[in-house]
Amino acid sequence: MPTISHILAVMRLEMSTVVGVSMLRLVLAAILGGFIGLERESKHRPAGLRTNLFICLGAAMYTLLSDDLAAEHSGDHTRIAAQIISGIGFIGAGTIIHAGHDLVTGITSAATLFVVASVGMAVGGGLYLTAVFATAIILLSLFLLGRAEEAFSLKIGVSTFEVTGSSAEKIGTEINRILESVHAMAQDVQTADTGRHVRYQFSVEGTRKEHDQVLRALNQSTVLESTIPLGFGT
């Protein structure tokens, strides 16, 4: 019966082979992509934990395949890896959403996917320190710059609100009065008469500070019966 020391010796031997090194690279790529994905997931972005992890892992895998298959069949070592960029561009385009007027959301998520793929390629190519350093820069940029944008109220986003009142006309007039203070206009307006009252849903573009100002004014209004913020998107 094999002992623990024998099993560990066999594992060390396997890990020293090409297969073992490839496995370690894939695991590292999954970990680094997962770290970035967690940050995106915590902010409820369209490309979250699994998306970033899979893209980083896939980029590493394709880089490994590009090298191994080319060595086996005497081909171009960069042929497969070169197609990763165009593939990631296609996925990134799917995260970009036109939210109305001149506001486009999801560009940061698309750019994150693009750079996550480069991290995976670096790991697949054996540039471990470069990949770890790049991951640290990405996380610091997402965290620190995101905090700075919030602190200085720089980022433009869309907030959606739902209010209720006695009539759509009175609600619309009151909302326009409130939005005039932040020089904004109601977008994507939807109304529904429940018999008891009118539900009025609308969206507003602006900074987080402006949206907070609108929410306070809506809550203080004597015309509106209730106000529910439905979310802020950037």
LONU-645681 format. One record per residue: chain; residue in three letters; x, y, z of N, C-alpha, C in turn. Coordinates in nm, 2 decimals, m for minus. Example, Ala and Ser with C-alpha at 12.3 -4.5 7.8 and 13.67 -1.06 7.14 Angstrom:
BEGIN
  mol  type   neast  nnorth     nup  caeast  canorth    caup   ceast  cnorth     cup
    A   ALA    1.32   m0.57    0.78    1.23    m0.45    0.78    1.32   m0.33    0.78
    A   SER    1.28   m0.22    0.71    1.37    m0.11    0.71    1.29    0.00    0.79
***
This chain:
BEGIN
  mol  type   neast  nnorth     nup  caeast  canorth    caup   ceast  cnorth     cup
    A   MET    0.08   m0.12    0.00    0.00     0.00    0.00    0.09    0.12    0.00
    A   PRO    0.06    0.22   m0.09    0.15     0.34   m0.10    0.14    0.42    0.02
    A   THR    0.25    0.48    0.06    0.25     0.57    0.18    0.23    0.71    0.13
    A   ILE    0.21    0.80    0.23    0.18     0.94    0.20    0.30    1.00    0.14
    A   SER    0.42    0.96    0.19    0.55     1.02    0.13    0.56    0.98   m0.02
    A   HIS    0.52    0.85   m0.05    0.53     0.80   m0.18    0.43    0.88   m0.28
    A   ILE    0.31    0.90   m0.22    0.21     0.98   m0.30    0.26    1.12   m0.33
    A   LEU    0.32    1.18   m0.23    0.37     1.32   m0.24    0.48    1.32   m0.34
    A   ALA    0.57    1.22   m0.34    0.68     1.21   m0.44    0.63    1.20   m0.58
    A   VAL    0.52    1.12   m0.60    0.46     1.10   m0.73    0.40    1.23   m0.78
    A   MET    0.33    1.30   m0.69    0.27     1.43   m0.72    0.37    1.53   m0.76
    A   ARG    0.49    1.54   m0.69    0.59     1.63   m0.72    0.65    1.60   m0.86
    A   LEU    0.66    1.47   m0.89    0.72     1.43   m1.02    0.62    1.47   m1.13
    A   GLU    0.49    1.45   m1.11    0.40     1.49   m1.21    0.39    1.64   m1.23
    A   MET    0.40    1.71   m1.12    0.39     1.86   m1.13    0.52    1.92   m1.20
    A   SER    0.62    1.84   m1.20    0.74     1.89   m1.26    0.74    1.87   m1.41
    A   THR    0.64    1.79   m1.46    0.63     1.76   m1.60    0.55    1.88   m1.67
    A   VAL    0.54    1.87   m1.81    0.47     1.97   m1.88    0.33    1.98   m1.84
    A   VAL    0.27    1.86   m1.82    0.13     1.85   m1.78    0.11    1.92   m1.65
    A   GLY    0.20    1.90   m1.55    0.18     1.96   m1.42    0.19    2.11   m1.43
    A   VAL    0.29    2.16   m1.51    0.31     2.30   m1.52    0.18    2.37   m1.59
    A   SER    0.13    2.30   m1.68    0.01     2.35   m1.75   m0.11    2.36   m1.65
    A   MET   m0.12    2.25   m1.57   m0.23     2.25   m1.47   m0.22    2.37   m1.37
    A   LEU   m0.09    2.39   m1.33   m0.07     2.50   m1.23   m0.10    2.64   m1.30
    A   ARG   m0.07    2.65   m1.42   m0.10     2.78   m1.49   m0.25    2.80   m1.50
    A   LEU   m0.32    2.69   m1.53   m0.47     2.71   m1.54   m0.53    2.74   m1.41
    A   VAL   m0.48    2.68   m1.30   m0.53     2.71   m1.17   m0.50    2.86   m1.13
    A   LEU   m0.38    2.90   m1.16   m0.34     3.04   m1.13   m0.43    3.14   m1.21
    A   ALA   m0.45    3.11   m1.34   m0.54     3.19   m1.42   m0.68    3.20   m1.36
    A   ALA   m0.73    3.09   m1.32   m0.87     3.08   m1.26   m0.87    3.17   m1.13
    A   ILE   m0.77    3.16   m1.05   m0.76     3.24   m0.93   m0.76    3.39   m0.95
    A   LEU   m0.67    3.43   m1.04   m0.66     3.57   m1.07   m0.78    3.62   m1.14
    A   GLY   m0.84    3.55   m1.23   m0.97     3.59   m1.29   m1.08    3.60   m1.19
    A   GLY   m1.08    3.50   m1.10   m1.18     3.50   m0.99   m1.17    3.62   m0.90
    A   PHE   m1.05    3.67   m0.87   m1.03     3.78   m0.78   m1.10    3.91   m0.85
    A   ILE   m1.07    3.92   m0.98   m1.12     4.04   m1.05   m1.28    4.02   m1.07
    A   GLY   m1.32    3.90   m1.09   m1.46     3.88   m1.10   m1.54    3.90   m0.98
    A   LEU   m1.48    3.88   m0.86   m1.54     3.90   m0.73   m1.57    4.05   m0.72
    A   GLU   m1.47    4.13   m0.76   m1.49     4.28   m0.75   m1.61    4.32   m0.84
    A   ARG   m1.61    4.27   m0.96   m1.72     4.30   m1.05   m1.86    4.25   m1.00
    A   GLU   m1.86    4.13   m0.94   m1.98     4.07   m0.89   m2.03    4.16   m0.77
    A   SER   m1.94    4.21   m0.69   m1.98     4.28   m0.57   m2.05    4.41   m0.61
    A   LYS   m2.03    4.46   m0.73   m2.09     4.58   m0.78   m2.20    4.55   m0.88
    A   HIS   m2.24    4.42   m0.88   m2.36     4.38   m0.96   m2.34    4.42   m1.11
    A   ARG   m2.22    4.40   m1.16   m2.20     4.43   m1.30   m2.24    4.31   m1.39
    A   PRO   m2.26    4.33   m1.52   m2.31     4.22   m1.61   m2.21    4.11   m1.62
    A   ALA   m2.08    4.14   m1.62   m1.97     4.04   m1.63   m1.91    4.02   m1.49
    A   GLY   m1.96    3.92   m1.42   m1.92     3.90   m1.28   m1.81    3.79   m1.26
    A   LEU   m1.83    3.72   m1.15   m1.73     3.62   m1.11   m1.70    3.51   m1.21
    A   ARG   m1.80    3.44   m1.25   m1.78     3.33   m1.34   m1.74    3.38   m1.48
    A   THR   m1.79    3.49   m1.53   m1.75     3.54   m1.66   m1.60    3.57   m1.66
    A   ASN   m1.55    3.65   m1.56   m1.41     3.69   m1.56   m1.32    3.56   m1.54
    A   LEU   m1.37    3.47   m1.45   m1.29     3.35   m1.42   m1.27    3.27   m1.55
    A   PHE   m1.38    3.25   m1.62   m1.38     3.16   m1.74   m1.30    3.23   m1.85
    A   ILE   m1.31    3.36   m1.87   m1.23     3.43   m1.97   m1.08    3.42   m1.94
    A   CYS   m1.04    3.44   m1.82   m0.90     3.43   m1.78   m0.85    3.29   m1.80
    A   LEU   m0.93    3.19   m1.75   m0.89     3.05   m1.77   m0.89    3.01   m1.92
    A   GLY   m0.99    3.06   m2.00   m0.99     3.03   m2.14   m0.87    3.09   m2.21
    A   ALA   m0.84    3.21   m2.18   m0.72     3.28   m2.25   m0.59    3.20   m2.22
    A   ALA   m0.58    3.16   m2.09   m0.46     3.08   m2.05   m0.46    2.95   m2.13
    A   MET   m0.57    2.88   m2.14   m0.58     2.75   m2.21   m0.55    2.77   m2.35
    A   TYR   m0.60    2.87   m2.42   m0.58     2.89   m2.56   m0.43    2.92   m2.59
    A   THR   m0.37    3.00   m2.49   m0.23     3.03   m2.51   m0.14    2.90   m2.49
    A   LEU   m0.18    2.82   m2.40   m0.11     2.69   m2.38   m0.13    2.60   m2.51
    A   LEU   m0.25    2.59   m2.56   m0.28     2.51   m2.68   m0.20    2.57   m2.80
    A   SER   m0.20    2.70   m2.81   m0.13     2.76   m2.92    0.02    2.72   m2.92
    A   ASP    0.08    2.71   m2.81    0.22     2.68   m2.80    0.24    2.53   m2.82
    A   ASP    0.16    2.45   m2.75    0.18     2.30   m2.76    0.14    2.24   m2.89
    A   LEU    0.03    2.29   m2.95   m0.01     2.24   m3.08    0.09    2.28   m3.19
    A   ALA    0.14    2.40   m3.18    0.24     2.45   m3.28    0.37    2.37   m3.27
    A   ALA    0.41    2.34   m3.15    0.53     2.26   m3.13    0.51    2.12   m3.19
    A   GLU    0.39    2.06   m3.17    0.37     1.93   m3.22    0.35    1.92   m3.37
    A   HIS    0.29    2.02   m3.43    0.27     2.01   m3.57    0.35    2.11   m3.65
    A   SER    0.45    2.17   m3.59    0.54     2.26   m3.66    0.46    2.38   m3.72
    A   GLY    0.38    2.45   m3.64    0.30     2.56   m3.69    0.35    2.69   m3.62
    A   ASP    0.27    2.79   m3.64    0.29     2.92   m3.58    0.25    2.92   m3.43
    A   HIS    0.34    2.95   m3.34    0.31     2.95   m3.20    0.21    3.05   m3.16
    A   THR    0.19    3.16   m3.23    0.10     3.26   m3.19   m0.04    3.26   m3.26
    A   ARG   m0.06    3.16   m3.35   m0.18     3.15   m3.43   m0.31    3.15   m3.35
    A   ILE   m0.32    3.06   m3.26   m0.44     3.05   m3.18   m0.46    3.17   m3.08
    A   ALA   m0.35    3.19   m3.01   m0.35     3.30   m2.91   m0.39    3.44   m2.98
    A   ALA   m0.35    3.46   m3.10   m0.38     3.58   m3.17   m0.53    3.61   m3.18
    A   GLN   m0.61    3.50   m3.19   m0.75     3.51   m3.21   m0.83    3.54   m3.08
    A   ILE   m0.76    3.54   m2.96   m0.82     3.56   m2.83   m0.88    3.71   m2.83
    A   ILE   m0.80    3.80   m2.88   m0.84     3.94   m2.87   m0.97    3.97   m2.95
    A   SER   m0.98    3.92   m3.07   m1.10     3.94   m3.14   m1.22    3.87   m3.08
    A   GLY   m1.20    3.75   m3.02   m1.30     3.68   m2.95   m1.35    3.75   m2.82
    A   ILE   m1.26    3.81   m2.75   m1.30     3.89   m2.63   m1.37    4.01   m2.67
    A   GLY   m1.33    4.07   m2.78   m1.40     4.19   m2.83   m1.55    4.16   m2.86
    A   PHE   m1.58    4.04   m2.91   m1.71     4.00   m2.94   m1.79    3.99   m2.81
    A   ILE   m1.73    3.93   m2.70   m1.80     3.91   m2.57   m1.82    4.05   m2.51
    A   GLY   m1.71    4.13   m2.51   m1.72     4.26   m2.45   m1.83    4.34   m2.50
    A   ALA   m1.85    4.33   m2.63   m1.96     4.41   m2.70   m2.10    4.38   m2.64
    A   GLY   m2.11    4.25   m2.60   m2.24     4.21   m2.54   m2.27    4.27   m2.40
    A   THR   m2.17    4.33   m2.33   m2.19     4.39   m2.20   m2.22    4.54   m2.21
    A   ILE   m2.20    4.59   m2.33   m2.23     4.74   m2.35   m2.37    4.76   m2.38
    A   ILE   m2.44    4.85   m2.31   m2.58     4.87   m2.32   m2.60    5.02   m2.34
    A   HIS   m2.68    5.05   m2.44   m2.72     5.19   m2.46   m2.84    5.22   m2.37
    A   ALA   m2.82    5.30   m2.27   m2.92     5.32   m2.16   m3.01    5.44   m2.19
    A   GLY   m2.99    5.50   m2.30   m3.08     5.62   m2.33   m3.00    5.74   m2.36
    A   HIS   m3.05    5.82   m2.46   m2.98     5.94   m2.50   m2.83    5.92   m2.53
    A   ASP   m2.74    5.99   m2.46   m2.60     5.98   m2.49   m2.53    5.89   m2.39
    A   LEU   m2.61    5.82   m2.30   m2.55     5.74   m2.19   m2.53    5.60   m2.24
    A   VAL   m2.41    5.55   m2.23   m2.38     5.41   m2.26   m2.32    5.34   m2.14
    A   THR   m2.37    5.23   m2.10   m2.32     5.16   m1.98   m2.25    5.03   m2.02
    A   GLY   m2.16    4.98   m1.93   m2.10     4.85   m1.95   m1.96    4.86   m2.02
    A   ILE   m1.91    4.98   m2.05   m1.78     4.99   m2.11   m1.67    4.95   m2.02
    A   THR   m1.69    4.98   m1.89   m1.58     4.94   m1.79   m1.58    4.79   m1.78
    A   SER   m1.70    4.72   m1.79   m1.70     4.58   m1.78   m1.64    4.52   m1.91
    A   ALA   m1.66    4.58   m2.02   m1.60     4.53   m2.15   m1.45    4.54   m2.14
    A   ALA   m1.40    4.66   m2.09   m1.26     4.68   m2.08   m1.20    4.59   m1.98
    A   THR   m1.27    4.56   m1.88   m1.22     4.46   m1.78   m1.20    4.32   m1.84
    A   LEU   m1.30    4.28   m1.92   m1.29     4.15   m1.98   m1.17    4.15   m2.08
    A   PHE   m1.14    4.26   m2.14   m1.03     4.27   m2.24   m0.90    4.25   m2.16
    A   VAL   m0.88    4.32   m2.05   m0.76     4.31   m1.98   m0.74    4.18   m1.90
    A   VAL   m0.86    4.12   m1.86   m0.86     3.99   m1.79   m0.80    3.88   m1.89
    A   ALA   m0.84    3.89   m2.01   m0.79     3.80   m2.11   m0.64    3.81   m2.12
    A   SER   m0.59    3.93   m2.11   m0.44     3.95   m2.12   m0.37    3.88   m2.00
    A   VAL   m0.44    3.89   m1.88   m0.38     3.83   m1.77   m0.38    3.67   m1.79
    A   GLY   m0.48    3.62   m1.84   m0.48     3.48   m1.87   m0.38    3.44   m1.97
    A   MET   m0.36    3.52   m2.07   m0.25     3.49   m2.17   m0.11    3.50   m2.11
    A   ALA   m0.09    3.59   m2.02    0.03     3.60   m1.95    0.06    3.48   m1.87
    A   VAL   m0.04    3.43   m1.79   m0.03     3.31   m1.72    0.00    3.19   m1.81
    A   GLY   m0.07    3.18   m1.92   m0.05     3.07   m2.01    0.09    3.07   m2.07
    A   GLY    0.14    3.19   m2.09    0.28     3.20   m2.14    0.39    3.19   m2.04
    A   GLY    0.35    3.17   m1.91    0.45     3.15   m1.80    0.50    3.28   m1.74
    A   LEU    0.43    3.39   m1.77    0.47     3.52   m1.71    0.39    3.54   m1.58
    A   TYR    0.42    3.46   m1.48    0.34     3.46   m1.36    0.35    3.60   m1.29
    A   LEU    0.47    3.65   m1.27    0.48     3.78   m1.20    0.41    3.89   m1.27
    A   THR    0.42    3.89   m1.40    0.35     3.99   m1.48    0.20    3.98   m1.46
    A   ALA    0.15    3.86   m1.46    0.01     3.84   m1.45   m0.04    3.88   m1.31
    A   VAL    0.03    3.85   m1.20   m0.01     3.88   m1.07    0.00    4.03   m1.05
    A   PHE    0.10    4.10   m1.10    0.12     4.24   m1.09    0.01    4.31   m1.17
    A   ALA   m0.03    4.26   m1.29   m0.14     4.32   m1.37   m0.27    4.31   m1.29
    A   THR   m0.29    4.19   m1.23   m0.42     4.17   m1.15   m0.42    4.27   m1.04
    A   ALA   m0.31    4.29   m0.97   m0.31     4.39   m0.86   m0.35    4.53   m0.91
    A   ILE   m0.29    4.57   m1.02   m0.32     4.70   m1.08   m0.47    4.71   m1.12
    A   ILE   m0.52    4.61   m1.18   m0.66     4.61   m1.22   m0.75    4.63   m1.10
    A   LEU   m0.73    4.55   m0.99   m0.81     4.56   m0.87   m0.80    4.69   m0.80
    A   LEU   m0.68    4.74   m0.79   m0.66     4.88   m0.73   m0.73    4.98   m0.82
    A   SER   m0.72    4.97   m0.95   m0.78     5.07   m1.03   m0.94    5.07   m1.02
    A   LEU   m0.99    4.95   m1.02   m1.14     4.93   m1.01   m1.19    4.99   m0.87
    A   PHE   m1.11    4.95   m0.77   m1.15     4.99   m0.63   m1.13    5.14   m0.60
    A   LEU   m1.00    5.18   m0.62   m0.97     5.32   m0.58   m1.03    5.42   m0.68
    A   LEU   m1.03    5.40   m0.81   m1.09     5.49   m0.90   m1.24    5.50   m0.89
    A   GLY   m1.30    5.38   m0.86   m1.44     5.38   m0.84   m1.48    5.46   m0.71
    A   ARG   m1.40    5.45   m0.61   m1.43     5.53   m0.49   m1.41    5.68   m0.52
    A   ALA   m1.31    5.71   m0.59   m1.28     5.85   m0.63   m1.40    5.91   m0.71
    A   GLU   m1.45    5.83   m0.80   m1.56     5.88   m0.89   m1.69    5.90   m0.80
    A   GLU   m1.71    5.81   m0.70   m1.82     5.83   m0.61   m1.80    5.95   m0.52
    A   ALA   m1.68    5.97   m0.47   m1.65     6.08   m0.37   m1.67    6.21   m0.44
    A   PHE   m1.62    6.22   m0.57   m1.63     6.35   m0.64   m1.75    6.36   m0.73
    A   SER   m1.84    6.26   m0.72   m1.96     6.25   m0.80   m1.94    6.28   m0.95
    A   LEU   m1.85    6.20   m1.00   m1.81     6.22   m1.14   m1.89    6.13   m1.24
    A   LYS   m1.93    6.02   m1.20   m1.98     5.92   m1.29   m2.13    5.95   m1.31
    A   ILE   m2.17    5.94   m1.44   m2.31     5.96   m1.48   m2.37    5.83   m1.49
    A   GLY   m2.49    5.82   m1.43   m2.57     5.69   m1.44   m2.72    5.72   m1.45
    A   VAL   m2.79    5.61   m1.45   m2.94     5.62   m1.46   m3.00    5.56   m1.34
    A   SER   m3.09    5.63   m1.27   m3.17     5.59   m1.16   m3.31    5.57   m1.20
    A   THR   m3.37    5.47   m1.16   m3.52     5.44   m1.19   m3.60    5.45   m1.06
    A   PHE   m3.71    5.52   m1.06   m3.79     5.54   m0.95   m3.94    5.50   m0.98
    A   GLU   m4.01    5.46   m0.88   m4.15     5.44   m0.90   m4.22    5.51   m0.79
    A   VAL   m4.32    5.60   m0.83   m4.39     5.68   m0.73   m4.54    5.65   m0.76
    A   THR   m4.62    5.69   m0.66   m4.77     5.67   m0.67   m4.83    5.80   m0.63
    A   GLY   m4.95    5.82   m0.69   m5.03     5.94   m0.66   m5.17    5.93   m0.71
    A   SER   m5.24    6.04   m0.70   m5.39     6.03   m0.74   m5.41    6.03   m0.89
    A   SER   m5.32    6.10   m0.96   m5.34     6.10   m1.11   m5.21    6.12   m1.18
    A   ALA   m5.20    6.07   m1.30   m5.07     6.07   m1.38   m5.04    6.22   m1.41
    A   GLU   m5.14    6.30   m1.43   m5.11     6.44   m1.46   m5.04    6.51   m1.34
    A   LYS   m5.10    6.49   m1.22   m5.04     6.56   m1.10   m4.90    6.50   m1.07
    A   ILE   m4.88    6.38   m1.09   m4.75     6.31   m1.07   m4.65    6.37   m1.16
    A   GLY   m4.69    6.38   m1.29   m4.59     6.42   m1.39   m4.55    6.57   m1.37
    A   THR   m4.65    6.65   m1.33   m4.62     6.79   m1.30   m4.52    6.80   m1.18
    A   GLU   m4.55    6.72   m1.08   m4.46     6.73   m0.96   m4.32    6.68   m0.99
    A   ILE   m4.31    6.57   m1.07   m4.18     6.52   m1.10   m4.10    6.62   m1.18
    A   ASN   m4.16    6.68   m1.28   m4.10     6.78   m1.36   m4.05    6.90   m1.28
    A   ARG   m4.13    6.93   m1.18   m4.09     7.04   m1.09   m3.96    7.00   m1.01
    A   ILE   m3.96    6.88   m0.96   m3.85     6.83   m0.88   m3.72    6.82   m0.97
    A   LEU   m3.74    6.76   m1.09   m3.62     6.74   m1.17   m3.56    6.87   m1.23
    A   GLU   m3.64    6.98   m1.23   m3.59     7.10   m1.28   m3.47    7.15   m1.19
    A   SER   m3.47    7.12   m1.06   m3.36     7.16   m0.97   m3.23    7.10   m1.01
    A   VAL   m3.23    6.98   m1.08   m3.10     6.92   m1.12   m3.09    6.92   m1.27
    A   HIS   m3.17    7.00   m1.34   m3.17     7.02   m1.48   m3.18    6.88   m1.56
    A   ALA   m3.27    6.80   m1.51   m3.29     6.67   m1.57   m3.43    6.65   m1.62
    A   MET   m3.45    6.55   m1.70   m3.59     6.52   m1.75   m3.62    6.37   m1.73
    A   ALA   m3.74    6.34   m1.71   m3.79     6.21   m1.69   m3.78    6.13   m1.82
    A   GLN   m3.73    6.01   m1.81   m3.72     5.92   m1.93   m3.79    5.79   m1.91
    A   ASP   m3.82    5.72   m2.02   m3.88     5.59   m2.01   m4.00    5.59   m1.91
    A   VAL   m4.09    5.68   m1.93   m4.20     5.69   m1.83   m4.31    5.59   m1.86
    A   GLN   m4.35    5.52   m1.76   m4.46     5.42   m1.77   m4.56    5.44   m1.65
    A   THR   m4.69    5.44   m1.69   m4.79     5.46   m1.59   m4.89    5.34   m1.59
    A   ALA   m4.95    5.32   m1.47   m5.05     5.21   m1.45   m5.15    5.25   m1.35
    A   ASP   m5.27    5.25   m1.38   m5.38     5.29   m1.29   m5.43    5.16   m1.22
    A   THR   m5.41    5.15   m1.09   m5.45     5.04   m1.01   m5.59    5.05   m0.96
    A   GLY   m5.66    5.16   m0.98   m5.79     5.18   m0.92   m5.78    5.26   m0.79
    A   ARG   m5.69    5.22   m0.71   m5.66     5.29   m0.58   m5.58    5.42   m0.60
    A   HIS   m5.48    5.40   m0.69   m5.39     5.51   m0.72   m5.32    5.48   m0.86
    A   VAL   m5.24    5.58   m0.90   m5.16     5.56   m1.02   m5.02    5.54   m0.99
    A   ARG   m4.96    5.43   m1.05   m4.82     5.40   m1.04   m4.75    5.47   m1.16
    A   TYR   m4.64    5.54   m1.12   m4.57     5.62   m1.22   m4.42    5.58   m1.21
    A   GLN   m4.36    5.52   m1.32   m4.22     5.48   m1.31   m4.15    5.56   m1.42
    A   PHE   m4.03    5.60   m1.38   m3.95     5.68   m1.47   m3.80    5.67   m1.44
    A   SER   m3.71    5.71   m1.53   m3.57     5.71   m1.51   m3.51    5.85   m1.53
    A   VAL   m3.40    5.87   m1.46   m3.33     6.00   m1.46   m3.18    5.98   m1.48
    A   GLU   m3.12    6.05   m1.57   m2.97     6.05   m1.59   m2.91    6.16   m1.49
    A   GLY   m2.79    6.12   m1.44   m2.72     6.22   m1.36   m2.62    6.15   m1.27
    A   THR   m2.55    6.23   m1.19   m2.46     6.17   m1.09   m2.53    6.11   m0.97
    A   ARG   m2.46    6.04   m0.89   m2.51     5.98   m0.77   m2.57    6.09   m0.68
    A   LYS   m2.49    6.20   m0.67   m2.53     6.31   m0.58   m2.66    6.37   m0.63
    A   GLU   m2.68    6.39   m0.76   m2.80     6.44   m0.81   m2.92    6.35   m0.79
    A   HIS   m2.89    6.22   m0.80   m3.00     6.12   m0.78   m3.04    6.12   m0.64
    A   ASP   m2.95    6.13   m0.54   m2.98     6.14   m0.40   m3.07    6.26   m0.37
    A   GLN   m3.03    6.37   m0.44   m3.11     6.50   m0.43   m3.25    6.48   m0.48
    A   VAL   m3.27    6.41   m0.59   m3.40     6.38   m0.64   m3.48    6.29   m0.55
    A   LEU   m3.42    6.19   m0.49   m3.49     6.10   m0.40   m3.54    6.17   m0.28
    A   ARG   m3.45    6.26   m0.22   m3.50     6.33   m0.11   m3.62    6.42   m0.14
    A   ALA   m3.62    6.48   m0.25   m3.73     6.57   m0.29   m3.85    6.49   m0.32
    A   LEU   m3.84    6.37   m0.38   m3.96     6.29   m0.40   m4.02    6.24   m0.27
    A   ASN   m3.93    6.21   m0.17   m3.98     6.16   m0.04   m4.05    6.27    0.04
    A   GLN   m4.01    6.40    0.01   m4.06     6.51    0.08   m4.19    6.57    0.02
    A   SER   m4.22    6.52   m0.10   m4.33     6.58   m0.18   m4.46    6.54   m0.11
    A   THR   m4.55    6.64   m0.10   m4.69     6.62   m0.05   m4.79    6.57   m0.15
    A   VAL   m4.75    6.58   m0.28   m4.83     6.53   m0.39   m4.82    6.38   m0.41
    A   LEU   m4.70    6.33   m0.39   m4.68     6.19   m0.41   m4.71    6.11   m0.28
    A   GLU   m4.77    5.99   m0.30   m4.81     5.91   m0.19   m4.69    5.82   m0.14
    A   SER   m4.61    5.77   m0.23   m4.50     5.69   m0.20   m4.39    5.70   m0.30
    A   THR   m4.27    5.67   m0.27   m4.16     5.67   m0.36   m4.07    5.55   m0.33
    A   ILE   m4.04    5.47   m0.44   m3.95     5.35   m0.43   m3.84    5.37   m0.53
    A   PRO   m3.71    5.38   m0.49   m3.60     5.37   m0.58   m3.57    5.23   m0.63
    A   LEU   m3.57    5.21   m0.76   m3.56     5.08   m0.82   m3.41    5.04   m0.86
    A   GLY   m3.32    5.14   m0.84   m3.18     5.10   m0.87   m3.11    5.21   m0.95
    A   PHE   m2.97    5.20   m0.94   m2.88     5.29   m1.00   m2.79    5.21   m1.09
    A   GLY   m2.78    5.25   m1.22   m2.69     5.18   m1.31   m2.59    5.27   m1.37
    A   THR   m2.47    5.23   m1.39   m2.36     5.31   m1.46   m2.31    5.24   m1.58
***
